[in-house]
Amino acid sequence: MSIVNRRYALLGWIVWQIAKYSAKVKARQAVPGRGDYGGLNKGAIASILLAIGGVLWLRRKVSDDEPVV
């Protein structure tokens, strides 16, 4: 009976590896590539700028608050 369990375990492991590989390939295909000039695309640049702006806004907002006594 242990041979059947080993066989199914091996079969399940192989199926799991194939599923992980195919998911990785699909994820790579779903991510947009770089821009025409080999740099970051417009969406990535906008995200970076918005993140920096949000951090600066939050930092200013926190430093302006008066301490609670």
C-alpha positions, 0 to 999 in steps of 0.5 A: 500500500505504501507504493500507491501513496508514494506514487500519488505523492510523486504525481502530486509533486510533479503536477504542483511544479508544473502549475507553479511554472505555468503561473510564473510564466503567465505572471511574466506575460501579464506585466507590461514591459519597459517603455520605448527607450528601455527605461521605466514606463509612464505608469511606473514613473507616475507610481513612484512620484505619487508614492514620494508625494504621499510620503512627503505630505504625510510627513508634513501633516504629522509634523504640523500636528500639536502634541496631545497633552 
